[in-house]
Amino acid sequence: MLEYTTQTTLKVAASVCDRCQRRLTPEDMDWHEGLSLFRIAGYASVFGDGNAISLDLCPECVKEVLGQWIRISSPEVQ
Ligand SMILES: [Zn+2]
């Protein structure tokens, strides 16, 4: 027999772009096209040993900042 306890979980309610401050919620059409990144830097990292790095960008800023390196293909090609 399994026994259970209650727990509280957090759910992302919004994301504010670190570059342009645009606020997106999961209800926005382009919510899934933004970029959120969180990493703990490793040994000898360019970000510093053990430092936490994080970034949230809206889709427009992802395209403006990273656009030249993003590989975009049409749904028929995927
Ligand atoms: Zn932005």
N, CA, C, O and the ligand as a Tripos MOL2 file, in Angstrom:
@<TRIPOS>MOLECULE
protein
  313   311    79     0     0
PROTEIN
NO_CHARGES

@<TRIPOS>ATOM
      1 N           0.8430   -1.1830    0.0000 N.3       1 MET1
      2 CA          0.0000    0.0000    0.0000 C.3       1 MET1
      3 C           0.8810    1.2370    0.0000 C.2       1 MET1
      4 O           1.8030    1.3510    0.8080 O.2       1 MET1
      5 N           0.6000    2.1520   -0.8960 N.am      2 LEU2
      6 CA          1.3610    3.3870   -0.9760 C.3       2 LEU2
      7 C           0.7430    4.4420   -0.0840 C.2       2 LEU2
      8 O          -0.4770    4.5570    0.0320 O.2       2 LEU2
      9 N           1.6090    5.1990    0.5360 N.am      3 GLU3
     10 CA          1.1480    6.3340    1.3400 C.3       3 GLU3
     11 C           1.6000    7.6050    0.6510 C.2       3 GLU3
     12 O           2.6590    7.6300    0.0220 O.2       3 GLU3
     13 N           0.8280    8.6360    0.7600 N.am      4 TYR4
     14 CA          1.1200    9.8890    0.0540 C.3       4 TYR4
     15 C           1.2090   11.0610    1.0240 C.2       4 TYR4
     16 O           0.6000   11.0680    2.0940 O.2       4 TYR4
     17 N           1.9910   12.0470    0.6060 N.am      5 THR5
     18 CA          2.0110   13.3320    1.3040 C.3       5 THR5
     19 C           1.6910   14.4020    0.2820 C.2       5 THR5
     20 O           1.8510   14.1770   -0.9180 O.2       5 THR5
     21 N           1.2570   15.5250    0.7200 N.am      6 THR6
     22 CA          0.9790   16.6390   -0.2050 C.3       6 THR6
     23 C           2.2630   17.4230   -0.4180 C.2       6 THR6
     24 O           3.1220   17.4970    0.4610 O.2       6 THR6
     25 N           2.3710   17.9980   -1.5880 N.am      7 GLN7
     26 CA          3.5180   18.8540   -1.8650 C.3       7 GLN7
     27 C           3.0630   20.0250   -2.7070 C.2       7 GLN7
     28 O           2.0780   19.9390   -3.4400 O.2       7 GLN7
     29 N           3.7860   21.1150   -2.5920 N.am      8 THR8
     30 CA          3.4920   22.3090   -3.3630 C.3       8 THR8
     31 C           4.4100   22.3400   -4.5780 C.2       8 THR8
     32 O           5.6180   22.1410   -4.4500 O.2       8 THR8
     33 N           3.8520   22.5850   -5.7400 N.am      9 THR9
     34 CA          4.6670   22.7090   -6.9430 C.3       9 THR9
     35 C           4.5290   24.1140   -7.5010 C.2       9 THR9
     36 O           3.4900   24.7550   -7.3450 O.2       9 THR9
     37 N           5.5800   24.5860   -8.1510 N.am     10 LEU10
     38 CA          5.5570   25.8980   -8.7850 C.3      10 LEU10
     39 C           5.3560   25.7140  -10.2790 C.2      10 LEU10
     40 O           5.9100   24.7970  -10.8850 O.2      10 LEU10
     41 N           4.5690   26.5840  -10.8560 N.am     11 LYS11
     42 CA          4.2970   26.5470  -12.2890 C.3      11 LYS11
     43 C           4.6350   27.9260  -12.8440 C.2      11 LYS11
     44 O           4.2830   28.9460  -12.2510 O.2      11 LYS11
     45 N           5.3150   27.9520  -13.9770 N.am     12 VAL12
     46 CA          5.6800   29.2430  -14.5730 C.3      12 VAL12
     47 C           4.4100   29.9570  -15.0190 C.2      12 VAL12
     48 O           3.6060   29.4020  -15.7680 O.2      12 VAL12
     49 N           4.2370   31.1790  -14.5560 N.am     13 ALA13
     50 CA          3.0450   31.9580  -14.8800 C.3      13 ALA13
     51 C           3.3380   33.0330  -15.9140 C.2      13 ALA13
     52 O           2.4320   33.4810  -16.6160 O.2      13 ALA13
     53 N           4.5970   33.4500  -16.0130 N.am     14 ALA14
     54 CA          4.9590   34.5020  -16.9640 C.3      14 ALA14
     55 C           6.4740   34.5200  -17.1170 C.2      14 ALA14
     56 O           7.2130   34.0030  -16.2790 O.2      14 ALA14
     57 N           6.9120   35.1320  -18.2150 N.am     15 SER15
     58 CA          8.3410   35.3070  -18.4560 C.3      15 SER15
     59 C           8.5610   36.7450  -18.9280 C.2      15 SER15
     60 O           7.8640   37.2230  -19.8230 O.2      15 SER15
     61 N           9.5180   37.4190  -18.3320 N.am     16 VAL16
     62 CA          9.8450   38.7850  -18.7340 C.3      16 VAL16
     63 C          11.1810   38.7520  -19.4560 C.2      16 VAL16
     64 O          12.1820   38.2920  -18.9060 O.2      16 VAL16
     65 N          11.1940   39.2360  -20.6810 N.am     17 CYS17
     66 CA         12.4080   39.2280  -21.4960 C.3      17 CYS17
     67 C          13.4910   40.0810  -20.8420 C.2      17 CYS17
     68 O          13.2570   41.2370  -20.4890 O.2      17 CYS17
     69 N          14.6810   39.4950  -20.6840 N.am     18 ASP18
     70 CA         15.7930   40.2230  -20.0760 C.3      18 ASP18
     71 C          16.3110   41.3370  -20.9700 C.2      18 ASP18
     72 O          17.0050   42.2340  -20.4910 O.2      18 ASP18
     73 N          15.9930   41.3010  -22.2460 N.am     19 ARG19
     74 CA         16.5060   42.3160  -23.1740 C.3      19 ARG19
     75 C          15.5260   43.4720  -23.3630 C.2      19 ARG19
     76 O          15.9200   44.6340  -23.2600 O.2      19 ARG19
     77 N          14.2320   43.1670  -23.6450 N.am     20 CYS20
     78 CA         13.2720   44.2340  -23.9680 C.3      20 CYS20
     79 C          12.1740   44.3970  -22.9140 C.2      20 CYS20
     80 O          11.3420   45.2990  -23.0140 O.2      20 CYS20
     81 N          12.1740   43.5340  -21.9200 N.am     21 GLN21
     82 CA         11.2260   43.5730  -20.8030 C.3      21 GLN21
     83 C           9.7980   43.1770  -21.2010 C.2      21 GLN21
     84 O           8.8690   43.3770  -20.4180 O.2      21 GLN21
     85 N           9.6070   42.6200  -22.4050 N.am     22 ARG22
     86 CA          8.2820   42.1450  -22.7980 C.3      22 ARG22
     87 C           7.8800   41.0010  -21.8800 C.2      22 ARG22
     88 O           8.6780   40.1150  -21.5760 O.2      22 ARG22
     89 N           6.6260   41.0410  -21.4450 N.am     23 ARG23
     90 CA          6.1120   40.0050  -20.5510 C.3      23 ARG23
     91 C           5.2170   39.0710  -21.3400 C.2      23 ARG23
     92 O           4.2810   39.5130  -22.0070 O.2      23 ARG23
     93 N           5.5020   37.7830  -21.2670 N.am     24 LEU24
     94 CA          4.7080   36.7690  -21.9490 C.3      24 LEU24
     95 C           4.1230   35.8130  -20.9240 C.2      24 LEU24
     96 O           4.7600   35.5060  -19.9160 O.2      24 LEU24
     97 N           2.9060   35.3430  -21.1840 N.am     25 THR25
     98 CA          2.2850   34.3210  -20.3450 C.3      25 THR25
     99 C           1.9950   33.1020  -21.2280 C.2      25 THR25
    100 O           2.0210   33.2130  -22.4530 O.2      25 THR25
    101 N           1.7230   31.9640  -20.6330 N.am     26 PRO26
    102 CA          1.4310   30.7550  -21.4310 C.3      26 PRO26
    103 C           0.2310   30.9370  -22.3620 C.2      26 PRO26
    104 O           0.0730   30.1650  -23.3080 O.2      26 PRO26
    105 N          -0.6070   31.9260  -22.1190 N.am     27 GLU27
    106 CA         -1.7610   32.1770  -22.9750 C.3      27 GLU27
    107 C          -1.3780   32.9150  -24.2550 C.2      27 GLU27
    108 O          -2.1720   32.9540  -25.1950 O.2      27 GLU27
    109 N          -0.1900   33.4980  -24.3130 N.am     28 ASP28
    110 CA          0.2490   34.2190  -25.5170 C.3      28 ASP28
    111 C           0.6140   33.2420  -26.6270 C.2      28 ASP28
    112 O           1.1930   32.1840  -26.3780 O.2      28 ASP28
    113 N           0.2660   33.6160  -27.8610 N.am     29 MET29
    114 CA          0.4880   32.7340  -29.0140 C.3      29 MET29
    115 C           1.9590   32.3200  -29.1660 C.2      29 MET29
    116 O           2.2370   31.1760  -29.5220 O.2      29 MET29
    117 N           2.8910   33.2240  -28.9040 N.am     30 ASP30
    118 CA          4.3050   32.9210  -29.1360 C.3      30 ASP30
    119 C           5.0610   32.5260  -27.8620 C.2      30 ASP30
    120 O           6.2910   32.5820  -27.8200 O.2      30 ASP30
    121 N           4.3260   32.1340  -26.8400 N.am     31 TRP31
    122 CA          4.9360   31.7240  -25.5660 C.3      31 TRP31
    123 C           6.0270   30.6770  -25.7620 C.2      31 TRP31
    124 O           7.0810   30.7730  -25.1340 O.2      31 TRP31
    125 N           5.8070   29.6990  -26.6000 N.am     32 HIS32
    126 CA          6.7390   28.5840  -26.7550 C.3      32 HIS32
    127 C           7.9260   28.9050  -27.6620 C.2      32 HIS32
    128 O           8.8090   28.0670  -27.8430 O.2      32 HIS32
    129 N           7.9550   30.0990  -28.2280 N.am     33 GLU33
    130 CA          9.0600   30.4520  -29.1180 C.3      33 GLU33
    131 C          10.1330   31.2830  -28.4190 C.2      33 GLU33
    132 O          11.1400   31.6440  -29.0290 O.2      33 GLU33
    133 N           9.9200   31.5790  -27.1650 N.am     34 GLY34
    134 CA         10.9370   32.2930  -26.3990 C.3      34 GLY34
    135 C          12.0380   31.3330  -25.9730 C.2      34 GLY34
    136 O          11.9830   30.1380  -26.2630 O.2      34 GLY34
    137 N          13.0140   31.8560  -25.2970 N.am     35 LEU35
    138 CA         14.1430   31.0390  -24.8530 C.3      35 LEU35
    139 C          14.4110   31.3220  -23.3840 C.2      35 LEU35
    140 O          14.5970   32.4720  -22.9870 O.2      35 LEU35
    141 N          14.4310   30.2710  -22.5870 N.am     36 SER36
    142 CA         14.8020   30.3740  -21.1760 C.3      36 SER36
    143 C          15.9440   29.4190  -20.9270 C.2      36 SER36
    144 O          15.9180   28.2610  -21.3460 O.2      36 SER36
    145 N          16.9410   29.9250  -20.2420 N.am     37 LEU37
    146 CA         18.1400   29.1350  -20.0090 C.3      37 LEU37
    147 C          18.5650   29.2680  -18.5520 C.2      37 LEU37
    148 O          18.5790   30.3710  -18.0060 O.2      37 LEU37
    149 N          18.9070   28.1590  -17.9270 N.am     38 PHE38
    150 CA         19.4910   28.1660  -16.5920 C.3      38 PHE38
    151 C          20.5370   27.0680  -16.5390 C.2      38 PHE38
    152 O          20.2510   25.9130  -16.8550 O.2      38 PHE38
    153 N          21.7210   27.4200  -16.1470 N.am     39 ARG39
    154 CA         22.8030   26.4520  -16.0490 C.3      39 ARG39
    155 C          23.6780   26.7980  -14.8420 C.2      39 ARG39
    156 O          23.7880   27.9560  -14.4370 O.2      39 ARG39
    157 N          24.2830   25.7760  -14.2950 N.am     40 ILE40
    158 CA         25.3480   25.9780  -13.3150 C.3      40 ILE40
    159 C          26.6520   25.7480  -14.0560 C.2      40 ILE40
    160 O          26.8750   24.6780  -14.6220 O.2      40 ILE40
    161 N          27.5010   26.7450  -14.0510 N.am     41 ALA41
    162 CA         28.7630   26.6500  -14.7670 C.3      41 ALA41
    163 C          29.6660   25.6120  -14.1170 C.2      41 ALA41
    164 O          29.6900   25.4600  -12.8960 O.2      41 ALA41
    165 N          30.3920   24.9170  -14.9430 N.am     42 GLY42
    166 CA         31.2950   23.8740  -14.4530 C.3      42 GLY42
    167 C          32.6960   24.4060  -14.1850 C.2      42 GLY42
    168 O          32.9500   25.6110  -14.2010 O.2      42 GLY42
    169 N          33.5870   23.4650  -13.9400 N.am     43 TYR43
    170 CA         34.9850   23.7870  -13.6740 C.3      43 TYR43
    171 C          35.6160   24.4990  -14.8650 C.2      43 TYR43
    172 O          35.4530   24.0570  -16.0020 O.2      43 TYR43
    173 N          36.3220   25.5760  -14.6250 N.am     44 ALA44
    174 CA         37.0350   26.3510  -15.6470 C.3      44 ALA44
    175 C          36.0810   26.9580  -16.6800 C.2      44 ALA44
    176 O          36.4840   27.2120  -17.8140 O.2      44 ALA44
    177 N          34.8340   27.1890  -16.3030 N.am     45 SER45
    178 CA         33.8580   27.7840  -17.2180 C.3      45 SER45
    179 C          34.2090   29.2390  -17.5420 C.2      45 SER45
    180 O          34.8100   29.9400  -16.7280 O.2      45 SER45
    181 N          33.8310   29.6700  -18.7200 N.am     46 VAL46
    182 CA         34.0150   31.0790  -19.0810 C.3      46 VAL46
    183 C          33.1300   31.9830  -18.2160 C.2      46 VAL46
    184 O          33.3530   33.1920  -18.1550 O.2      46 VAL46
    185 N          32.1310   31.4010  -17.5500 N.am     47 PHE47
    186 CA         31.2330   32.1690  -16.6810 C.3      47 PHE47
    187 C          31.6860   32.1530  -15.2220 C.2      47 PHE47
    188 O          31.0680   32.7990  -14.3760 O.2      47 PHE47
    189 N          32.7370   31.4330  -14.9280 N.am     48 GLY48
    190 CA         33.2460   31.3480  -13.5660 C.3      48 GLY48
    191 C          32.8200   30.0500  -12.9190 C.2      48 GLY48
    192 O          31.6670   29.6390  -13.0450 O.2      48 GLY48
    193 N          33.7160   29.4190  -12.2460 N.am     49 ASP49
    194 CA         33.4590   28.1140  -11.6180 C.3      49 ASP49
    195 C          32.2300   28.1530  -10.7180 C.2      49 ASP49
    196 O          32.1650   28.9390   -9.7720 O.2      49 ASP49
    197 N          31.2660   27.3060  -11.0180 N.am     50 GLY50
    198 CA         30.1000   27.1410  -10.1550 C.3      50 GLY50
    199 C          29.0750   28.2550  -10.2040 C.2      50 GLY50
    200 O          28.0580   28.1840   -9.5130 O.2      50 GLY50
    201 N          29.3140   29.2820  -11.0030 N.am     51 ASN51
    202 CA         28.3330   30.3660  -11.0710 C.3      51 ASN51
    203 C          27.0600   29.9000  -11.7660 C.2      51 ASN51
    204 O          27.0970   29.0370  -12.6430 O.2      51 ASN51
    205 N          25.9390   30.4790  -11.3650 N.am     52 ALA52
    206 CA         24.6620   30.1980  -12.0310 C.3      52 ALA52
    207 C          24.4750   31.2290  -13.1390 C.2      52 ALA52
    208 O          24.6840   32.4240  -12.9290 O.2      52 ALA52
    209 N          24.0800   30.7590  -14.3170 N.am     53 ILE53
    210 CA         23.7630   31.6690  -15.4160 C.3      53 ILE53
    211 C          22.3190   31.4300  -15.8370 C.2      53 ILE53
    212 O          21.8620   30.2890  -15.9120 O.2      53 ILE53
    213 N          21.6130   32.5100  -16.1080 N.am     54 SER54
    214 CA         20.2150   32.3840  -16.5290 C.3      54 SER54
    215 C          19.8880   33.4900  -17.5210 C.2      54 SER54
    216 O          20.4920   34.5620  -17.5080 O.2      54 SER54
    217 N          18.9240   33.2040  -18.3730 N.am     55 LEU55
    218 CA         18.5330   34.1460  -19.4240 C.3      55 LEU55
    219 C          17.1150   33.8290  -19.8770 C.2      55 LEU55
    220 O          16.7610   32.6650  -20.0670 O.2      55 LEU55
    221 N          16.3120   34.8600  -20.0480 N.am     56 ASP56
    222 CA         14.9780   34.7130  -20.6150 C.3      56 ASP56
    223 C          14.8510   35.7280  -21.7490 C.2      56 ASP56
    224 O          15.0330   36.9270  -21.5390 O.2      56 ASP56
    225 N          14.5400   35.2410  -22.9510 N.am     57 LEU57
    226 CA         14.3720   36.1160  -24.1070 C.3      57 LEU57
    227 C          13.0250   35.8460  -24.7620 C.2      57 LEU57
    228 O          12.5920   34.6970  -24.8540 O.2      57 LEU57
    229 N          12.3610   36.9100  -25.2190 N.am     58 CYS58
    230 CA         11.1120   36.7540  -25.9770 C.3      58 CYS58
    231 C          11.4820   36.3270  -27.4100 C.2      58 CYS58
    232 O          12.6450   36.4350  -27.8000 O.2      58 CYS58
    233 N          10.5130   35.8490  -28.1900 N.am     59 PRO59
    234 CA         10.8280   35.3900  -29.5470 C.3      59 PRO59
    235 C          11.4870   36.4520  -30.4290 C.2      59 PRO59
    236 O          12.3970   36.1360  -31.1950 O.2      59 PRO59
    237 N          11.0410   37.7050  -30.3290 N.am     60 GLU60
    238 CA         11.6360   38.7640  -31.1470 C.3      60 GLU60
    239 C          13.1080   38.9640  -30.8140 C.2      60 GLU60
    240 O          13.9300   39.1440  -31.7130 O.2      60 GLU60
    241 N          13.4430   38.9350  -29.5400 N.am     61 CYS61
    242 CA         14.8440   39.1220  -29.1470 C.3      61 CYS61
    243 C          15.6790   37.8870  -29.4870 C.2      61 CYS61
    244 O          16.8530   38.0180  -29.8340 O.2      61 CYS61
    245 N          15.0970   36.6930  -29.3940 N.am     62 VAL62
    246 CA         15.8150   35.4850  -29.8220 C.3      62 VAL62
    247 C          16.2090   35.6440  -31.2800 C.2      62 VAL62
    248 O          17.3480   35.3680  -31.6560 O.2      62 VAL62
    249 N          15.2660   36.0880  -32.1020 N.am     63 LYS63
    250 CA         15.5440   36.2370  -33.5310 C.3      63 LYS63
    251 C          16.5580   37.3440  -33.7940 C.2      63 LYS63
    252 O          17.4530   37.1840  -34.6230 O.2      63 LYS63
    253 N          16.4210   38.4730  -33.0880 N.am     64 GLU64
    254 CA         17.3550   39.5860  -33.3010 C.3      64 GLU64
    255 C          18.7680   39.2520  -32.8350 C.2      64 GLU64
    256 O          19.7390   39.5840  -33.5150 O.2      64 GLU64
    257 N          18.8890   38.6030  -31.6910 N.am     65 VAL65
    258 CA         20.2090   38.3540  -31.1000 C.3      65 VAL65
    259 C          20.8670   37.1090  -31.6860 C.2      65 VAL65
    260 O          22.0680   37.1110  -31.9590 O.2      65 VAL65
    261 N          20.0840   36.0400  -31.8800 N.am     66 LEU66
    262 CA         20.6530   34.7580  -32.3010 C.3      66 LEU66
    263 C          20.2800   34.3680  -33.7270 C.2      66 LEU66
    264 O          20.7180   33.3300  -34.2230 O.2      66 LEU66
    265 N          19.4710   35.1990  -34.3910 N.am     67 GLY67
    266 CA         18.8690   34.8370  -35.6630 C.3      67 GLY67
    267 C          19.8130   34.2920  -36.7120 C.2      67 GLY67
    268 O          19.4540   33.3600  -37.4330 O.2      67 GLY67
    269 N          21.0050   34.8440  -36.8180 N.am     68 GLN68
    270 CA         21.8950   34.3920  -37.8900 C.3      68 GLN68
    271 C          22.3960   32.9580  -37.6820 C.2      68 GLN68
    272 O          22.9000   32.3290  -38.6130 O.2      68 GLN68
    273 N          22.2540   32.4480  -36.4540 N.am     69 TRP69
    274 CA         22.7200   31.0790  -36.1820 C.3      69 TRP69
    275 C          21.5770   30.0800  -36.0190 C.2      69 TRP69
    276 O          21.8150   28.8770  -35.9110 O.2      69 TRP69
    277 N          20.3500   30.5680  -36.0010 N.am     70 ILE70
    278 CA         19.2120   29.6660  -35.8170 C.3      70 ILE70
    279 C          18.9010   28.9670  -37.1320 C.2      70 ILE70
    280 O          18.7710   29.6070  -38.1760 O.2      70 ILE70
    281 N          18.7840   27.6480  -37.0660 N.am     71 ARG71
    282 CA         18.4150   26.8690  -38.2510 C.3      71 ARG71
    283 C          16.8970   26.7280  -38.2560 C.2      71 ARG71
    284 O          16.3220   26.0930  -37.3720 O.2      71 ARG71
    285 N          16.2540   27.3210  -39.2530 N.am     72 ILE72
    286 CA         14.7970   27.2960  -39.3610 C.3      72 ILE72
    287 C          14.4250   26.4880  -40.5870 C.2      72 ILE72
    288 O          14.9270   26.7370  -41.6830 O.2      72 ILE72
    289 N          13.5430   25.5180  -40.3980 N.am     73 SER73
    290 CA         13.0900   24.7170  -41.5230 C.3      73 SER73
    291 C          11.5650   24.6710  -41.5040 C.2      73 SER73
    292 O          10.9450   24.7910  -40.4470 O.2      73 SER73
    293 N          10.9720   24.4970  -42.6710 N.am     74 SER74
    294 CA          9.5170   24.4560  -42.7670 C.3      74 SER74
    295 C           9.0080   23.1300  -42.2220 C.2      74 SER74
    296 O           9.7690   22.1640  -42.1650 O.2      74 SER74
    297 N           7.7300   23.0540  -41.8170 N.am     75 PRO75
    298 CA          7.1940   21.8070  -41.2520 C.3      75 PRO75
    299 C           7.3170   20.6230  -42.2060 C.2      75 PRO75
    300 O           7.4340   19.4860  -41.7480 O.2      75 PRO75
    301 N           7.2930   20.8550  -43.5180 N.am     76 GLU76
    302 CA          7.3720   19.7560  -44.4790 C.3      76 GLU76
    303 C           8.7570   19.1010  -44.4730 C.2      76 GLU76
    304 O           8.8850   17.9260  -44.8190 O.2      76 GLU76
    305 N           9.7860   19.8470  -44.0850 N.am     77 VAL77
    306 CA         11.1610   19.3500  -44.1190 C.3      77 VAL77
    307 C          11.5000   18.5680  -42.8510 C.2      77 VAL77
    308 O          12.3880   17.7170  -42.8790 O.2      77 VAL77
    309 N          10.8190   18.8370  -41.7530 N.am     78 GLN78
    310 CA         11.1940   18.2380  -40.4610 C.3      78 GLN78
    311 C          10.9620   16.7710  -40.4120 C.2      78 GLN78
    312 O          11.2310   16.1380  -39.3910 O.2      78 GLN78
    313 ZN         12.5840   40.7120  -25.8850 Zn       79 ZN79
@<TRIPOS>BOND
     1     1     2 1
     2     2     3 1
     3     3     4 2
     4     3     5 am
     5     5     6 1
     6     6     7 1
     7     7     8 2
     8     7     9 am
     9     9    10 1
    10    10    11 1
    11    11    12 2
    12    11    13 am
    13    13    14 1
    14    14    15 1
    15    15    16 2
    16    15    17 am
    17    17    18 1
    18    18    19 1
    19    19    20 2
    20    19    21 am
    21    21    22 1
    22    22    23 1
    23    23    24 2
    24    23    25 am
    25    25    26 1
    26    26    27 1
    27    27    28 2
    28    27    29 am
    29    29    30 1
    30    30    31 1
    31    31    32 2
    32    31    33 am
    33    33    34 1
    34    34    35 1
    35    35    36 2
    36    35    37 am
    37    37    38 1
    38    38    39 1
    39    39    40 2
    40    39    41 am
    41    41    42 1
    42    42    43 1
    43    43    44 2
    44    43    45 am
    45    45    46 1
    46    46    47 1
    47    47    48 2
    48    47    49 am
    49    49    50 1
    50    50    51 1
    51    51    52 2
    52    51    53 am
    53    53    54 1
    54    54    55 1
    55    55    56 2
    56    55    57 am
    57    57    58 1
    58    58    59 1
    59    59    60 2
    60    59    61 am
    61    61    62 1
    62    62    63 1
    63    63    64 2
    64    63    65 am
    65    65    66 1
    66    66    67 1
    67    67    68 2
    68    67    69 am
    69    69    70 1
    70    70    71 1
    71    71    72 2
    72    71    73 am
    73    73    74 1
    74    74    75 1
    75    75    76 2
    76    75    77 am
    77    77    78 1
    78    78    79 1
    79    79    80 2
    80    79    81 am
    81    81    82 1
    82    82    83 1
    83    83    84 2
    84    83    85 am
    85    85    86 1
    86    86    87 1
    87    87    88 2
    88    87    89 am
    89    89    90 1
    90    90    91 1
    91    91    92 2
    92    91    93 am
    93    93    94 1
    94    94    95 1
    95    95    96 2
    96    95    97 am
    97    97    98 1
    98    98    99 1
    99    99   100 2
   100    99   101 am
   101   101   102 1
   102   102   103 1
   103   103   104 2
   104   103   105 am
   105   105   106 1
   106   106   107 1
   107   107   108 2
   108   107   109 am
   109   109   110 1
   110   110   111 1
   111   111   112 2
   112   111   113 am
   113   113   114 1
   114   114   115 1
   115   115   116 2
   116   115   117 am
   117   117   118 1
   118   118   119 1
   119   119   120 2
   120   119   121 am
   121   121   122 1
   122   122   123 1
   123   123   124 2
   124   123   125 am
   125   125   126 1
   126   126   127 1
   127   127   128 2
   128   127   129 am
   129   129   130 1
   130   130   131 1
   131   131   132 2
   132   131   133 am
   133   133   134 1
   134   134   135 1
   135   135   136 2
   136   135   137 am
   137   137   138 1
   138   138   139 1
   139   139   140 2
   140   139   141 am
   141   141   142 1
   142   142   143 1
   143   143   144 2
   144   143   145 am
   145   145   146 1
   146   146   147 1
   147   147   148 2
   148   147   149 am
   149   149   150 1
   150   150   151 1
   151   151   152 2
   152   151   153 am
   153   153   154 1
   154   154   155 1
   155   155   156 2
   156   155   157 am
   157   157   158 1
   158   158   159 1
   159   159   160 2
   160   159   161 am
   161   161   162 1
   162   162   163 1
   163   163   164 2
   164   163   165 am
   165   165   166 1
   166   166   167 1
   167   167   168 2
   168   167   169 am
   169   169   170 1
   170   170   171 1
   171   171   172 2
   172   171   173 am
   173   173   174 1
   174   174   175 1
   175   175   176 2
   176   175   177 am
   177   177   178 1
   178   178   179 1
   179   179   180 2
   180   179   181 am
   181   181   182 1
   182   182   183 1
   183   183   184 2
   184   183   185 am
   185   185   186 1
   186   186   187 1
   187   187   188 2
   188   187   189 am
   189   189   190 1
   190   190   191 1
   191   191   192 2
   192   191   193 am
   193   193   194 1
   194   194   195 1
   195   195   196 2
   196   195   197 am
   197   197   198 1
   198   198   199 1
   199   199   200 2
   200   199   201 am
   201   201   202 1
   202   202   203 1
   203   203   204 2
   204   203   205 am
   205   205   206 1
   206   206   207 1
   207   207   208 2
   208   207   209 am
   209   209   210 1
   210   210   211 1
   211   211   212 2
   212   211   213 am
   213   213   214 1
   214   214   215 1
   215   215   216 2
   216   215   217 am
   217   217   218 1
   218   218   219 1
   219   219   220 2
   220   219   221 am
   221   221   222 1
   222   222   223 1
   223   223   224 2
   224   223   225 am
   225   225   226 1
   226   226   227 1
   227   227   228 2
   228   227   229 am
   229   229   230 1
   230   230   231 1
   231   231   232 2
   232   231   233 am
   233   233   234 1
   234   234   235 1
   235   235   236 2
   236   235   237 am
   237   237   238 1
   238   238   239 1
   239   239   240 2
   240   239   241 am
   241   241   242 1
   242   242   243 1
   243   243   244 2
   244   243   245 am
   245   245   246 1
   246   246   247 1
   247   247   248 2
   248   247   249 am
   249   249   250 1
   250   250   251 1
   251   251   252 2
   252   251   253 am
   253   253   254 1
   254   254   255 1
   255   255   256 2
   256   255   257 am
   257   257   258 1
   258   258   259 1
   259   259   260 2
   260   259   261 am
   261   261   262 1
   262   262   263 1
   263   263   264 2
   264   263   265 am
   265   265   266 1
   266   266   267 1
   267   267   268 2
   268   267   269 am
   269   269   270 1
   270   270   271 1
   271   271   272 2
   272   271   273 am
   273   273   274 1
   274   274   275 1
   275   275   276 2
   276   275   277 am
   277   277   278 1
   278   278   279 1
   279   279   280 2
   280   279   281 am
   281   281   282 1
   282   282   283 1
   283   283   284 2
   284   283   285 am
   285   285   286 1
   286   286   287 1
   287   287   288 2
   288   287   289 am
   289   289   290 1
   290   290   291 1
   291   291   292 2
   292   291   293 am
   293   293   294 1
   294   294   295 1
   295   295   296 2
   296   295   297 am
   297   297   298 1
   298   298   299 1
   299   299   300 2
   300   299   301 am
   301   301   302 1
   302   302   303 1
   303   303   304 2
   304   303   305 am
   305   305   306 1
   306   306   307 1
   307   307   308 2
   308   307   309 am
   309   309   310 1
   310   310   311 1
   311   311   312 2
@<TRIPOS>SUBSTRUCTURE
     1 MET1         2 RESIDUE 1 A MET
     2 LEU2         6 RESIDUE 1 A LEU
     3 GLU3        10 RESIDUE 1 A GLU
     4 TYR4        14 RESIDUE 1 A TYR
     5 THR5        18 RESIDUE 1 A THR
     6 THR6        22 RESIDUE 1 A THR
     7 GLN7        26 RESIDUE 1 A GLN
     8 THR8        30 RESIDUE 1 A THR
     9 THR9        34 RESIDUE 1 A THR
    10 LEU10       38 RESIDUE 1 A LEU
    11 LYS11       42 RESIDUE 1 A LYS
    12 VAL12       46 RESIDUE 1 A VAL
    13 ALA13       50 RESIDUE 1 A ALA
    14 ALA14       54 RESIDUE 1 A ALA
    15 SER15       58 RESIDUE 1 A SER
    16 VAL16       62 RESIDUE 1 A VAL
    17 CYS17       66 RESIDUE 1 A CYS
    18 ASP18       70 RESIDUE 1 A ASP
    19 ARG19       74 RESIDUE 1 A ARG
    20 CYS20       78 RESIDUE 1 A CYS
    21 GLN21       82 RESIDUE 1 A GLN
    22 ARG22       86 RESIDUE 1 A ARG
    23 ARG23       90 RESIDUE 1 A ARG
    24 LEU24       94 RESIDUE 1 A LEU
    25 THR25       98 RESIDUE 1 A THR
    26 PRO26      102 RESIDUE 1 A PRO
    27 GLU27      106 RESIDUE 1 A GLU
    28 ASP28      110 RESIDUE 1 A ASP
    29 MET29      114 RESIDUE 1 A MET
    30 ASP30      118 RESIDUE 1 A ASP
    31 TRP31      122 RESIDUE 1 A TRP
    32 HIS32      126 RESIDUE 1 A HIS
    33 GLU33      130 RESIDUE 1 A GLU
    34 GLY34      134 RESIDUE 1 A GLY
    35 LEU35      138 RESIDUE 1 A LEU
    36 SER36      142 RESIDUE 1 A SER
    37 LEU37      146 RESIDUE 1 A LEU
    38 PHE38      150 RESIDUE 1 A PHE
    39 ARG39      154 RESIDUE 1 A ARG
    40 ILE40      158 RESIDUE 1 A ILE
    41 ALA41      162 RESIDUE 1 A ALA
    42 GLY42      166 RESIDUE 1 A GLY
    43 TYR43      170 RESIDUE 1 A TYR
    44 ALA44      174 RESIDUE 1 A ALA
    45 SER45      178 RESIDUE 1 A SER
    46 VAL46      182 RESIDUE 1 A VAL
    47 PHE47      186 RESIDUE 1 A PHE
    48 GLY48      190 RESIDUE 1 A GLY
    49 ASP49      194 RESIDUE 1 A ASP
    50 GLY50      198 RESIDUE 1 A GLY
    51 ASN51      202 RESIDUE 1 A ASN
    52 ALA52      206 RESIDUE 1 A ALA
    53 ILE53      210 RESIDUE 1 A ILE
    54 SER54      214 RESIDUE 1 A SER
    55 LEU55      218 RESIDUE 1 A LEU
    56 ASP56      222 RESIDUE 1 A ASP
    57 LEU57      226 RESIDUE 1 A LEU
    58 CYS58      230 RESIDUE 1 A CYS
    59 PRO59      234 RESIDUE 1 A PRO
    60 GLU60      238 RESIDUE 1 A GLU
    61 CYS61      242 RESIDUE 1 A CYS
    62 VAL62      246 RESIDUE 1 A VAL
    63 LYS63      250 RESIDUE 1 A LYS
    64 GLU64      254 RESIDUE 1 A GLU
    65 VAL65      258 RESIDUE 1 A VAL
    66 LEU66      262 RESIDUE 1 A LEU
    67 GLY67      266 RESIDUE 1 A GLY
    68 GLN68      270 RESIDUE 1 A GLN
    69 TRP69      274 RESIDUE 1 A TRP
    70 ILE70      278 RESIDUE 1 A ILE
    71 ARG71      282 RESIDUE 1 A ARG
    72 ILE72      286 RESIDUE 1 A ILE
    73 SER73      290 RESIDUE 1 A SER
    74 SER74      294 RESIDUE 1 A SER
    75 PRO75      298 RESIDUE 1 A PRO
    76 GLU76      302 RESIDUE 1 A GLU
    77 VAL77      306 RESIDUE 1 A VAL
    78 GLN78      310 RESIDUE 1 A GLN
    79 ZN79       313 GROUP 0 **** ****
